[in-house]
């Protein structure tokens, strides 16, 4: 739906605590065509109180899957941001938002488009 969002004059960007090289690998692997910005140490996500630390059992599961967040994020932490979507108007006002501690539910595309007007 990137084309539809852009047809409203809007831009899409993502924010990730990954080091730039890891983010670039994500861009290339997934064919991402929008901006992916780096948030070292989850600094921005922490300001929005959208960060959690993985418990030991999940850390072990990640390592078994070959994912070492301490390396991927480049800060030694095992923290992740809670997925969140913000629709921000040209006036800087948040028109809609969604954040959920369960990483599966996301803002519905129809709701994003509705917020764009």
Biopython code that builds the backbone (N, CA, C, O; Angstrom):
import numpy as np
from Bio.PDB.StructureBuilder import StructureBuilder

atoms = [
    (1, "UNK", "N", (0.802, -1.205, 0.000)),
    (1, "UNK", "CA", (0.000, 0.000, 0.000)),
    (1, "UNK", "C", (0.840, 1.262, 0.000)),
    (1, "UNK", "O", (0.318, 2.364, 0.171)),
    (2, "UNK", "N", (2.134, 1.104, -0.191)),
    (2, "UNK", "CA", (3.032, 2.248, -0.214)),
    (2, "UNK", "C", (2.603, 3.275, -1.264)),
    (2, "UNK", "O", (2.626, 4.478, -1.005)),
    (3, "UNK", "N", (2.216, 2.803, -2.436)),
    (3, "UNK", "CA", (1.774, 3.720, -3.492)),
    (3, "UNK", "C", (0.548, 4.520, -3.059)),
    (3, "UNK", "O", (0.449, 5.715, -3.339)),
    (4, "UNK", "N", (-0.390, 3.851, -2.371)),
    (4, "UNK", "CA", (-1.597, 4.549, -1.915)),
    (4, "UNK", "C", (-1.266, 5.620, -0.883)),
    (4, "UNK", "O", (-1.811, 6.723, -0.919)),
    (5, "UNK", "N", (-0.371, 5.284, 0.032)),
    (5, "UNK", "CA", (0.045, 6.252, 1.048)),
    (5, "UNK", "C", (0.695, 7.451, 0.365)),
    (5, "UNK", "O", (0.375, 8.598, 0.676)),
    (6, "UNK", "N", (1.602, 7.184, -0.560)),
    (6, "UNK", "CA", (2.297, 8.259, -1.249)),
    (6, "UNK", "C", (1.353, 9.085, -2.116)),
    (6, "UNK", "O", (1.593, 10.272, -2.337)),
    (7, "UNK", "N", (0.277, 8.465, -2.611)),
    (7, "UNK", "CA", (-0.685, 9.215, -3.424)),
    (7, "UNK", "C", (-1.396, 10.289, -2.605)),
    (7, "UNK", "O", (-1.975, 11.218, -3.168)),
    (8, "UNK", "N", (-1.354, 10.165, -1.267)),
    (8, "UNK", "CA", (-1.919, 11.181, -0.374)),
    (8, "UNK", "C", (-0.879, 12.238, -0.009)),
    (8, "UNK", "O", (-1.132, 13.110, 0.822)),
    (9, "UNK", "N", (0.293, 12.149, -0.640)),
    (9, "UNK", "CA", (1.359, 13.098, -0.337)),
    (9, "UNK", "C", (2.118, 12.758, 0.929)),
    (9, "UNK", "O", (2.865, 13.584, 1.453)),
    (10, "UNK", "N", (1.931, 11.547, 1.421)),
    (10, "UNK", "CA", (2.572, 11.120, 2.667)),
    (10, "UNK", "C", (3.839, 10.316, 2.381)),
    (10, "UNK", "O", (4.038, 9.796, 1.283)),
    (11, "UNK", "N", (4.672, 10.234, 3.389)),
    (11, "UNK", "CA", (5.889, 9.435, 3.323)),
    (11, "UNK", "C", (5.822, 8.342, 4.376)),
    (11, "UNK", "O", (5.131, 8.474, 5.386)),
    (12, "UNK", "N", (6.545, 7.271, 4.128)),
    (12, "UNK", "CA", (6.650, 6.175, 5.086)),
    (12, "UNK", "C", (8.102, 6.080, 5.510)),
    (12, "UNK", "O", (9.013, 6.143, 4.686)),
    (13, "UNK", "N", (8.299, 5.929, 6.804)),
    (13, "UNK", "CA", (9.644, 5.651, 7.286)),
    (13, "UNK", "C", (9.542, 4.704, 8.458)),
    (13, "UNK", "O", (8.534, 4.662, 9.163)),
    (14, "UNK", "N", (10.597, 3.950, 8.651)),
    (14, "UNK", "CA", (10.667, 3.008, 9.767)),
    (14, "UNK", "C", (11.877, 3.368, 10.610)),
    (14, "UNK", "O", (12.857, 3.923, 10.114)),
    (15, "UNK", "N", (11.793, 3.050, 11.870)),
    (15, "UNK", "CA", (12.851, 3.335, 12.819)),
    (15, "UNK", "C", (13.252, 2.020, 13.468)),
    (15, "UNK", "O", (12.401, 1.282, 13.964)),
    (16, "UNK", "N", (14.550, 1.726, 13.466)),
    (16, "UNK", "CA", (15.031, 0.457, 13.992)),
    (16, "UNK", "C", (16.262, 0.671, 14.858)),
    (16, "UNK", "O", (17.091, 1.529, 14.557)),
    (17, "UNK", "N", (16.388, -0.107, 15.937)),
    (17, "UNK", "CA", (17.587, 0.005, 16.760)),
    (17, "UNK", "C", (18.795, -0.714, 16.150)),
    (17, "UNK", "O", (19.898, -0.648, 16.694)),
    (18, "UNK", "N", (18.589, -1.390, 15.035)),
    (18, "UNK", "CA", (19.695, -2.110, 14.401)),
    (18, "UNK", "C", (20.792, -1.140, 13.971)),
    (18, "UNK", "O", (20.527, 0.014, 13.631)),
    (19, "UNK", "N", (22.032, -1.635, 13.995)),
    (19, "UNK", "CA", (23.126, -0.829, 13.454)),
    (19, "UNK", "C", (22.874, -0.676, 11.955)),
    (19, "UNK", "O", (22.237, -1.540, 11.352)),
    (20, "UNK", "N", (23.361, 0.408, 11.339)),
    (20, "UNK", "CA", (23.079, 0.661, 9.924)),
    (20, "UNK", "C", (23.376, -0.510, 8.990)),
    (20, "UNK", "O", (22.622, -0.736, 8.044)),
    (21, "UNK", "N", (24.444, -1.253, 9.228)),
    (21, "UNK", "CA", (24.758, -2.385, 8.348)),
    (21, "UNK", "C", (23.671, -3.454, 8.413)),
    (21, "UNK", "O", (23.324, -4.049, 7.393)),
    (22, "UNK", "N", (23.138, -3.698, 9.595)),
    (22, "UNK", "CA", (22.054, -4.678, 9.744)),
    (22, "UNK", "C", (20.783, -4.170, 9.074)),
    (22, "UNK", "O", (20.064, -4.937, 8.434)),
    (23, "UNK", "N", (20.509, -2.879, 9.222)),
    (23, "UNK", "CA", (19.338, -2.301, 8.571)),
    (23, "UNK", "C", (19.468, -2.390, 7.059)),
    (23, "UNK", "O", (18.498, -2.697, 6.366)),
    (24, "UNK", "N", (20.657, -2.124, 6.547)),
    (24, "UNK", "CA", (20.880, -2.220, 5.109)),
    (24, "UNK", "C", (20.637, -3.640, 4.617)),
    (24, "UNK", "O", (20.066, -3.842, 3.545)),
    (25, "UNK", "N", (21.069, -4.617, 5.397)),
    (25, "UNK", "CA", (20.834, -6.021, 5.034)),
    (25, "UNK", "C", (19.335, -6.310, 4.996)),
    (25, "UNK", "O", (18.865, -7.035, 4.120)),
    (26, "UNK", "N", (18.590, -5.749, 5.935)),
    (26, "UNK", "CA", (17.130, -5.913, 5.959)),
    (26, "UNK", "C", (16.507, -5.286, 4.719)),
    (26, "UNK", "O", (15.625, -5.877, 4.097)),
    (27, "UNK", "N", (16.968, -4.088, 4.361)),
    (27, "UNK", "CA", (16.463, -3.395, 3.174)),
    (27, "UNK", "C", (16.684, -4.250, 1.936)),
    (27, "UNK", "O", (15.770, -4.449, 1.137)),
    (28, "UNK", "N", (17.899, -4.753, 1.784)),
    (28, "UNK", "CA", (18.230, -5.551, 0.600)),
    (28, "UNK", "C", (17.479, -6.877, 0.582)),
    (28, "UNK", "O", (16.986, -7.296, -0.465)),
    (29, "UNK", "N", (17.390, -7.534, 1.724)),
    (29, "UNK", "CA", (16.724, -8.839, 1.808)),
    (29, "UNK", "C", (15.237, -8.741, 1.484)),
    (29, "UNK", "O", (14.674, -9.617, 0.827)),
    (30, "UNK", "N", (14.603, -7.656, 1.958)),
    (30, "UNK", "CA", (13.151, -7.530, 1.832)),
    (30, "UNK", "C", (12.707, -6.561, 0.743)),
    (30, "UNK", "O", (11.508, -6.344, 0.566)),
    (31, "UNK", "N", (13.643, -5.979, 0.018)),
    (31, "UNK", "CA", (13.281, -5.049, -1.048)),
    (31, "UNK", "C", (12.562, -3.817, -0.543)),
    (31, "UNK", "O", (11.667, -3.301, -1.214)),
    (32, "UNK", "N", (12.940, -3.341, 0.624)),
    (32, "UNK", "CA", (12.301, -2.178, 1.227)),
    (32, "UNK", "C", (12.577, -0.939, 0.366)),
    (32, "UNK", "O", (13.720, -0.683, -0.015)),
    (33, "UNK", "N", (11.517, -0.172, 0.063)),
    (33, "UNK", "CA", (11.678, 1.013, -0.784)),
    (33, "UNK", "C", (11.349, 2.305, -0.042)),
    (33, "UNK", "O", (11.292, 3.371, -0.656)),
    (34, "UNK", "N", (11.132, 2.223, 1.265)),
    (34, "UNK", "CA", (10.927, 3.430, 2.059)),
    (34, "UNK", "C", (12.130, 3.618, 2.977)),
    (34, "UNK", "O", (12.977, 2.732, 3.093)),
    (35, "UNK", "N", (12.199, 4.766, 3.621)),
    (35, "UNK", "CA", (13.359, 5.069, 4.460)),
    (35, "UNK", "C", (13.347, 4.240, 5.737)),
    (35, "UNK", "O", (12.319, 4.121, 6.404)),
    (36, "UNK", "N", (14.491, 3.671, 6.065)),
    (36, "UNK", "CA", (14.683, 2.921, 7.305)),
    (36, "UNK", "C", (15.777, 3.646, 8.078)),
    (36, "UNK", "O", (16.946, 3.631, 7.693)),
    (37, "UNK", "N", (15.378, 4.274, 9.167)),
    (37, "UNK", "CA", (16.296, 5.077, 9.968)),
    (37, "UNK", "C", (16.804, 4.286, 11.164)),
    (37, "UNK", "O", (16.130, 3.383, 11.660)),
    (38, "UNK", "N", (17.988, 4.635, 11.615)),
    (38, "UNK", "CA", (18.602, 3.969, 12.748)),
    (38, "UNK", "C", (18.275, 4.720, 14.043)),
    (38, "UNK", "O", (18.341, 5.948, 14.095)),
    (39, "UNK", "N", (17.928, 3.975, 15.066)),
    (39, "UNK", "CA", (17.633, 4.522, 16.393)),
    (39, "UNK", "C", (18.582, 3.875, 17.395)),
    (39, "UNK", "O", (18.176, 2.990, 18.148)),
    (40, "UNK", "N", (19.854, 4.313, 17.413)),
    (40, "UNK", "CA", (20.840, 3.674, 18.302)),
    (40, "UNK", "C", (20.382, 3.670, 19.756)),
    (40, "UNK", "O", (19.944, 4.685, 20.299)),
    (41, "UNK", "N", (20.499, 2.499, 20.362)),
    (41, "UNK", "CA", (20.115, 2.356, 21.762)),
    (41, "UNK", "C", (18.639, 2.553, 22.023)),
    (41, "UNK", "O", (18.236, 2.747, 23.170)),
    (42, "UNK", "N", (17.810, 2.506, 20.966)),
    (42, "UNK", "CA", (16.366, 2.722, 21.106)),
    (42, "UNK", "C", (16.065, 4.082, 21.739)),
    (42, "UNK", "O", (15.075, 4.231, 22.455)),
    (43, "UNK", "N", (16.919, 5.068, 21.473)),
    (43, "UNK", "CA", (16.771, 6.376, 22.117)),
    (43, "UNK", "C", (15.403, 7.000, 21.863)),
    (43, "UNK", "O", (14.757, 7.476, 22.796)),
    (44, "UNK", "N", (14.957, 7.001, 20.605)),
    (44, "UNK", "CA", (13.650, 7.583, 20.287)),
    (44, "UNK", "C", (12.537, 6.707, 20.853)),
    (44, "UNK", "O", (11.592, 7.217, 21.454)),
    (45, "UNK", "N", (12.642, 5.403, 20.666)),
    (45, "UNK", "CA", (11.614, 4.491, 21.180)),
    (45, "UNK", "C", (11.467, 4.628, 22.696)),
    (45, "UNK", "O", (10.359, 4.529, 23.223)),
    (46, "UNK", "N", (12.571, 4.853, 23.393)),
    (46, "UNK", "CA", (12.497, 5.034, 24.854)),
    (46, "UNK", "C", (11.746, 6.308, 25.212)),
    (46, "UNK", "O", (11.027, 6.341, 26.210)),
    (47, "UNK", "N", (11.903, 7.359, 24.408)),
    (47, "UNK", "CA", (11.180, 8.607, 24.681)),
    (47, "UNK", "C", (9.676, 8.400, 24.570)),
    (47, "UNK", "O", (8.901, 9.081, 25.242)),
    (48, "UNK", "N", (9.261, 7.456, 23.718)),
    (48, "UNK", "CA", (7.845, 7.138, 23.552)),
    (48, "UNK", "C", (7.413, 5.988, 24.472)),
    (48, "UNK", "O", (6.268, 5.540, 24.414)),
    (49, "UNK", "N", (8.330, 5.518, 25.317)),
    (49, "UNK", "CA", (8.094, 4.397, 26.242)),
    (49, "UNK", "C", (7.632, 3.148, 25.499)),
    (49, "UNK", "O", (6.678, 2.478, 25.897)),
    (50, "UNK", "N", (8.345, 2.853, 24.398)),
    (50, "UNK", "CA", (8.007, 1.718, 23.546)),
    (50, "UNK", "C", (9.136, 0.685, 23.489)),
    (50, "UNK", "O", (9.385, 0.097, 22.436)),
    (51, "UNK", "N", (9.813, 0.466, 24.606)),
    (51, "UNK", "CA", (10.944, -0.461, 24.622)),
    (51, "UNK", "C", (10.737, -1.498, 25.721)),
    (51, "UNK", "O", (10.267, -1.187, 26.816)),
    (52, "UNK", "N", (11.098, -2.727, 25.403)),
    (52, "UNK", "CA", (11.077, -3.766, 26.420)),
    (52, "UNK", "C", (12.348, -4.593, 26.304)),
    (52, "UNK", "O", (12.966, -4.660, 25.241)),
    (53, "UNK", "N", (12.726, -5.217, 27.400)),
    (53, "UNK", "CA", (13.908, -6.065, 27.437)),
    (53, "UNK", "C", (13.462, -7.519, 27.348)),
    (53, "UNK", "O", (12.537, -7.937, 28.043)),
    (54, "UNK", "N", (14.122, -8.277, 26.495)),
    (54, "UNK", "CA", (13.753, -9.680, 26.327)),
    (54, "UNK", "C", (14.137, -10.479, 27.568)),
    (54, "UNK", "O", (15.249, -10.332, 28.074)),
    (55, "UNK", "N", (13.236, -11.318, 28.061)),
    (55, "UNK", "CA", (13.578, -12.186, 29.190)),
    (55, "UNK", "C", (14.577, -13.259, 28.743)),
    (55, "UNK", "O", (14.738, -13.518, 27.551)),
    (56, "UNK", "N", (15.238, -13.869, 29.716)),
    (56, "UNK", "CA", (16.299, -14.839, 29.426)),
    (56, "UNK", "C", (15.859, -15.967, 28.495)),
    (56, "UNK", "O", (16.615, -16.357, 27.605)),
    (57, "UNK", "N", (14.641, -16.501, 28.687)),
    (57, "UNK", "CA", (14.212, -17.616, 27.846)),
    (57, "UNK", "C", (14.077, -17.196, 26.377)),
    (57, "UNK", "O", (14.387, -17.977, 25.478)),
    (58, "UNK", "N", (13.619, -15.975, 26.136)),
    (58, "UNK", "CA", (13.520, -15.499, 24.759)),
    (58, "UNK", "C", (14.898, -15.179, 24.173)),
    (58, "UNK", "O", (15.124, -15.345, 22.975)),
    (59, "UNK", "N", (15.803, -14.725, 25.020)),
    (59, "UNK", "CA", (17.164, -14.477, 24.552)),
    (59, "UNK", "C", (17.769, -15.778, 24.032)),
    (59, "UNK", "O", (18.392, -15.815, 22.970)),
    (60, "UNK", "N", (17.572, -16.833, 24.798)),
    (60, "UNK", "CA", (18.090, -18.138, 24.387)),
    (60, "UNK", "C", (17.462, -18.584, 23.066)),
    (60, "UNK", "O", (18.152, -19.112, 22.195)),
    (61, "UNK", "N", (16.160, -18.372, 22.921)),
    (61, "UNK", "CA", (15.473, -18.753, 21.682)),
    (61, "UNK", "C", (16.018, -17.956, 20.505)),
    (61, "UNK", "O", (16.228, -18.509, 19.426)),
    (62, "UNK", "N", (16.243, -16.683, 20.700)),
    (62, "UNK", "CA", (16.807, -15.854, 19.632)),
    (62, "UNK", "C", (18.193, -16.358, 19.233)),
    (62, "UNK", "O", (18.497, -16.483, 18.047)),
    (63, "UNK", "N", (19.018, -16.642, 20.220)),
    (63, "UNK", "CA", (20.374, -17.128, 19.940)),
    (63, "UNK", "C", (20.314, -18.436, 19.165)),
    (63, "UNK", "O", (21.087, -18.642, 18.229)),
    (64, "UNK", "N", (19.394, -19.325, 19.554)),
    (64, "UNK", "CA", (19.240, -20.602, 18.842)),
    (64, "UNK", "C", (18.831, -20.373, 17.386)),
    (64, "UNK", "O", (19.159, -21.180, 16.516)),
    (65, "UNK", "N", (18.122, -19.286, 17.122)),
    (65, "UNK", "CA", (17.724, -18.937, 15.754)),
    (65, "UNK", "C", (18.818, -18.160, 15.021)),
    (65, "UNK", "O", (18.656, -17.787, 13.859)),
    (66, "UNK", "N", (19.918, -17.926, 15.706)),
    (66, "UNK", "CA", (21.032, -17.208, 15.091)),
    (66, "UNK", "C", (20.892, -15.697, 15.147)),
    (66, "UNK", "O", (21.542, -14.981, 14.384)),
    (67, "UNK", "N", (20.045, -15.207, 16.049)),
    (67, "UNK", "CA", (19.828, -13.767, 16.183)),
    (67, "UNK", "C", (20.398, -13.313, 17.524)),
    (67, "UNK", "O", (19.870, -13.654, 18.582)),
    (68, "UNK", "N", (21.464, -12.551, 17.468)),
    (68, "UNK", "CA", (22.074, -12.000, 18.680)),
    (68, "UNK", "C", (21.787, -10.505, 18.705)),
    (68, "UNK", "O", (22.528, -9.713, 18.121)),
    (69, "UNK", "N", (20.705, -10.122, 19.386)),
    (69, "UNK", "CA", (20.284, -8.721, 19.401)),
    (69, "UNK", "C", (21.359, -7.793, 19.946)),
    (69, "UNK", "O", (21.462, -6.640, 19.524)),
    (70, "UNK", "N", (22.157, -8.290, 20.877)),
    (70, "UNK", "CA", (23.222, -7.457, 21.427)),
    (70, "UNK", "C", (24.188, -7.022, 20.326)),
    (70, "UNK", "O", (24.735, -5.921, 20.374)),
    (71, "UNK", "N", (24.394, -7.889, 19.337)),
    (71, "UNK", "CA", (25.267, -7.571, 18.201)),
    (71, "UNK", "C", (24.495, -6.795, 17.134)),
    (71, "UNK", "O", (24.975, -5.780, 16.628)),
    (72, "UNK", "N", (23.301, -7.276, 16.797)),
    (72, "UNK", "CA", (22.484, -6.638, 15.761)),
    (72, "UNK", "C", (22.205, -5.176, 16.110)),
    (72, "UNK", "O", (22.252, -4.305, 15.241)),
    (73, "UNK", "N", (21.916, -4.913, 17.381)),
    (73, "UNK", "CA", (21.626, -3.545, 17.812)),
    (73, "UNK", "C", (22.890, -2.767, 18.140)),
    (73, "UNK", "O", (22.859, -1.542, 18.258)),
    (74, "UNK", "N", (24.006, -3.481, 18.288)),
    (74, "UNK", "CA", (25.284, -2.825, 18.489)),
    (74, "UNK", "C", (25.469, -2.127, 19.820)),
    (74, "UNK", "O", (26.390, -1.324, 19.975)),
    (75, "UNK", "N", (24.608, -2.419, 20.785)),
    (75, "UNK", "CA", (24.748, -1.733, 22.071)),
    (75, "UNK", "C", (24.832, -2.686, 23.260)),
    (75, "UNK", "O", (24.842, -2.255, 24.413)),
    (76, "UNK", "N", (24.891, -3.979, 22.972)),
    (76, "UNK", "CA", (24.997, -4.963, 24.048)),
    (76, "UNK", "C", (23.689, -5.249, 24.764)),
    (76, "UNK", "O", (23.640, -6.101, 25.651)),
    (77, "UNK", "N", (22.636, -4.551, 24.389)),
    (77, "UNK", "CA", (21.358, -4.760, 25.083)),
    (77, "UNK", "C", (20.546, -5.848, 24.393)),
    (77, "UNK", "O", (20.819, -6.237, 23.257)),
    (78, "UNK", "N", (19.577, -6.306, 25.092)),
    (78, "UNK", "CA", (18.598, -7.248, 24.542)),
    (78, "UNK", "C", (17.235, -6.569, 24.596)),
    (78, "UNK", "O", (16.266, -7.115, 25.125)),
    (79, "UNK", "N", (17.188, -5.371, 24.038)),
    (79, "UNK", "CA", (15.963, -4.591, 24.025)),
    (79, "UNK", "C", (15.405, -4.492, 22.617)),
    (79, "UNK", "O", (16.141, -4.451, 21.632)),
    (80, "UNK", "N", (14.086, -4.456, 22.553)),
    (80, "UNK", "CA", (13.384, -4.269, 21.284)),
    (80, "UNK", "C", (12.324, -3.188, 21.462)),
    (80, "UNK", "O", (11.790, -3.003, 22.555)),
    (81, "UNK", "N", (12.028, -2.480, 20.385)),
    (81, "UNK", "CA", (10.917, -1.532, 20.451)),
    (81, "UNK", "C", (9.595, -2.270, 20.237)),
    (81, "UNK", "O", (9.527, -3.249, 19.494)),
    (82, "UNK", "N", (8.569, -1.790, 20.889)),
    (82, "UNK", "CA", (7.222, -2.287, 20.622)),
    (82, "UNK", "C", (6.825, -1.715, 19.263)),
    (82, "UNK", "O", (6.949, -0.509, 19.050)),
    (83, "UNK", "N", (6.352, -2.551, 18.340)),
    (83, "UNK", "CA", (5.937, -2.016, 17.036)),
    (83, "UNK", "C", (4.846, -0.961, 17.210)),
    (83, "UNK", "O", (3.858, -1.182, 17.910)),
    (84, "UNK", "N", (5.036, 0.160, 16.576)),
    (84, "UNK", "CA", (4.075, 1.258, 16.675)),
    (84, "UNK", "C", (3.963, 1.936, 15.319)),
    (84, "UNK", "O", (4.926, 1.997, 14.554)),
    (85, "UNK", "N", (2.780, 2.440, 15.041)),
    (85, "UNK", "CA", (2.525, 3.200, 13.823)),
    (85, "UNK", "C", (1.956, 4.551, 14.231)),
    (85, "UNK", "O", (1.024, 4.637, 15.031)),
    (86, "UNK", "N", (2.533, 5.597, 13.667)),
    (86, "UNK", "CA", (2.042, 6.952, 13.886)),
    (86, "UNK", "C", (1.739, 7.567, 12.526)),
    (86, "UNK", "O", (2.556, 7.495, 11.608)),
    (87, "UNK", "N", (0.570, 8.168, 12.403)),
    (87, "UNK", "CA", (0.219, 8.947, 11.222)),
    (87, "UNK", "C", (0.259, 10.391, 11.686)),
    (87, "UNK", "O", (-0.546, 10.820, 12.513)),
    (88, "UNK", "N", (1.223, 11.140, 11.131)),
    (88, "UNK", "CA", (1.455, 12.510, 11.574)),
    (88, "UNK", "C", (1.147, 13.452, 10.422)),
    (88, "UNK", "O", (1.671, 13.299, 9.318)),
    (89, "UNK", "N", (0.294, 14.424, 10.695)),
    (89, "UNK", "CA", (-0.098, 15.380, 9.671)),
    (89, "UNK", "C", (1.003, 16.371, 9.354)),
    (89, "UNK", "O", (1.989, 16.467, 10.084)),
    (90, "UNK", "N", (0.837, 17.108, 8.270)),
    (90, "UNK", "CA", (1.783, 18.146, 7.881)),
    (90, "UNK", "C", (1.938, 19.206, 8.972)),
    (90, "UNK", "O", (2.953, 19.898, 9.038)),
    (91, "UNK", "N", (0.921, 19.322, 9.822)),
    (91, "UNK", "CA", (0.959, 20.290, 10.912)),
    (91, "UNK", "C", (1.680, 19.767, 12.151)),
    (91, "UNK", "O", (1.786, 20.469, 13.156)),
    (92, "UNK", "N", (2.179, 18.521, 12.074)),
    (92, "UNK", "CA", (2.907, 17.929, 13.197)),
    (92, "UNK", "C", (2.012, 17.263, 14.232)),
    (92, "UNK", "O", (2.503, 16.752, 15.238)),
    (93, "UNK", "N", (0.715, 17.264, 13.998)),
    (93, "UNK", "CA", (-0.235, 16.660, 14.933)),
    (93, "UNK", "C", (-0.421, 15.183, 14.588)),
    (93, "UNK", "O", (-0.574, 14.822, 13.422)),
    (94, "UNK", "N", (-0.404, 14.337, 15.616)),
    (94, "UNK", "CA", (-0.629, 12.906, 15.418)),
    (94, "UNK", "C", (-2.107, 12.712, 15.096)),
    (94, "UNK", "O", (-2.981, 13.041, 15.898)),
    (95, "UNK", "N", (-2.368, 12.174, 13.909)),
    (95, "UNK", "CA", (-3.739, 11.958, 13.446)),
    (95, "UNK", "C", (-4.270, 10.593, 13.876)),
    (95, "UNK", "O", (-5.471, 10.419, 14.080)),
    (96, "UNK", "N", (-3.366, 9.634, 14.009)),
    (96, "UNK", "CA", (-3.738, 8.288, 14.441)),
    (96, "UNK", "C", (-2.474, 7.578, 14.901)),
    (96, "UNK", "O", (-1.368, 7.892, 14.461)),
    (97, "UNK", "N", (-2.661, 6.617, 15.791)),
    (97, "UNK", "CA", (-1.519, 5.820, 16.224)),
    (97, "UNK", "C", (-1.974, 4.453, 16.696)),
    (97, "UNK", "O", (-3.133, 4.249, 17.057)),
    (98, "UNK", "N", (-1.035, 3.526, 16.683)),
    (98, "UNK", "CA", (-1.299, 2.184, 17.175)),
    (98, "UNK", "C", (-0.011, 1.625, 17.754)),
    (98, "UNK", "O", (1.041, 1.684, 17.117)),
    (99, "UNK", "N", (-0.094, 1.088, 18.952)),
    (99, "UNK", "CA", (1.028, 0.385, 19.572)),
    (99, "UNK", "C", (0.431, -0.711, 20.438)),
    (99, "UNK", "O", (-0.587, -0.507, 21.100)),
    (100, "UNK", "N", (1.072, -1.881, 20.430)),
    (100, "UNK", "CA", (0.548, -3.020, 21.167)),
    (100, "UNK", "C", (1.728, -3.852, 21.648)),
    (100, "UNK", "O", (2.626, -4.167, 20.867)),
    (101, "UNK", "N", (1.732, -4.206, 22.920)),
    (101, "UNK", "CA", (2.796, -5.037, 23.478)),
    (101, "UNK", "C", (2.905, -6.383, 22.798)),
    (101, "UNK", "O", (3.964, -7.011, 22.831)),
    (102, "UNK", "N", (1.825, -6.837, 22.181)),
    (102, "UNK", "CA", (1.844, -8.054, 21.371)),
    (102, "UNK", "C", (2.258, -7.604, 19.974)),
    (102, "UNK", "O", (1.552, -6.819, 19.341)),
    (103, "UNK", "N", (3.395, -8.094, 19.491)),
    (103, "UNK", "CA", (3.937, -7.594, 18.227)),
    (103, "UNK", "C", (3.115, -7.977, 16.998)),
    (103, "UNK", "O", (3.368, -7.450, 15.915)),
    (104, "UNK", "N", (2.145, -8.871, 17.131)),
    (104, "UNK", "CA", (1.394, -9.342, 15.964)),
    (104, "UNK", "C", (0.349, -8.329, 15.472)),
    (104, "UNK", "O", (0.344, -8.015, 14.282)),
    (105, "UNK", "N", (-0.534, -7.805, 16.335)),
    (105, "UNK", "CA", (-1.529, -6.848, 15.827)),
    (105, "UNK", "C", (-0.859, -5.552, 15.380)),
    (105, "UNK", "O", (-0.044, -4.980, 16.104)),
    (106, "UNK", "N", (-1.207, -5.106, 14.195)),
    (106, "UNK", "CA", (-0.659, -3.856, 13.654)),
    (106, "UNK", "C", (-1.818, -2.978, 13.211)),
    (106, "UNK", "O", (-2.957, -3.435, 13.105)),
    (107, "UNK", "N", (-1.517, -1.728, 12.956)),
    (107, "UNK", "CA", (-2.553, -0.816, 12.479)),
    (107, "UNK", "C", (-3.019, -1.288, 11.106)),
    (107, "UNK", "O", (-2.207, -1.605, 10.237)),
    (108, "UNK", "N", (-4.322, -1.331, 10.926)),
    (108, "UNK", "CA", (-4.892, -1.775, 9.658)),
    (108, "UNK", "C", (-4.614, -0.746, 8.568)),
    (108, "UNK", "O", (-4.730, 0.455, 8.807)),
    (109, "UNK", "N", (-4.248, -1.206, 7.377)),
    (109, "UNK", "CA", (-3.984, -0.270, 6.275)),
    (109, "UNK", "C", (-5.152, 0.688, 6.015)),
    (109, "UNK", "O", (-4.930, 1.864, 5.728)),
    (110, "UNK", "N", (-6.387, 0.201, 6.110)),
    (110, "UNK", "CA", (-7.542, 1.074, 5.873)),
    (110, "UNK", "C", (-7.585, 2.205, 6.891)),
    (110, "UNK", "O", (-8.034, 3.307, 6.576)),
    (111, "UNK", "N", (-7.116, 1.939, 8.123)),
    (111, "UNK", "CA", (-7.110, 2.968, 9.159)),
    (111, "UNK", "C", (-6.012, 4.013, 8.896)),
    (111, "UNK", "O", (-6.190, 5.198, 9.178)),
    (112, "UNK", "N", (-4.901, 3.563, 8.365)),
    (112, "UNK", "CA", (-3.833, 4.487, 7.997)),
    (112, "UNK", "C", (-4.334, 5.420, 6.893)),
    (112, "UNK", "O", (-4.176, 6.639, 6.972)),
    (113, "UNK", "N", (-4.938, 4.825, 5.866)),
    (113, "UNK", "CA", (-5.451, 5.630, 4.750)),
    (113, "UNK", "C", (-6.552, 6.585, 5.212)),
    (113, "UNK", "O", (-6.617, 7.725, 4.751)),
    (114, "UNK", "N", (-7.406, 6.130, 6.107)),
    (114, "UNK", "CA", (-8.480, 6.995, 6.616)),
    (114, "UNK", "C", (-7.889, 8.186, 7.370)),
    (114, "UNK", "O", (-8.398, 9.301, 7.261)),
    (115, "UNK", "N", (-6.821, 7.957, 8.132)),
    (115, "UNK", "CA", (-6.185, 9.042, 8.883)),
    (115, "UNK", "C", (-5.508, 10.043, 7.955)),
    (115, "UNK", "O", (-5.370, 11.220, 8.289)),
    (116, "UNK", "N", (-5.086, 9.560, 6.779)),
    (116, "UNK", "CA", (-4.467, 10.461, 5.819)),
    (116, "UNK", "C", (-5.487, 11.359, 5.123)),
    (116, "UNK", "O", (-5.153, 12.386, 4.532)),
    (117, "UNK", "N", (-6.757, 10.923, 5.220)),
    (117, "UNK", "CA", (-7.833, 11.736, 4.662)),
    (117, "UNK", "C", (-8.007, 11.500, 3.231)),
    (117, "UNK", "O", (-8.876, 12.109, 2.606)),
]
sb = StructureBuilder()
sb.init_structure("model")
sb.init_model(0)
sb.init_chain("A")
sb.init_seg("    ")
for serial, (resi, resn, name, xyz) in enumerate(atoms, 1):
    if name == "N":
        sb.init_residue(resn, " ", resi, " ")
    sb.init_atom(name, np.array(xyz, "f"), 0.0, 1.0, " ", f" {name:<3s}", serial, name[0])
structure = sb.get_structure()
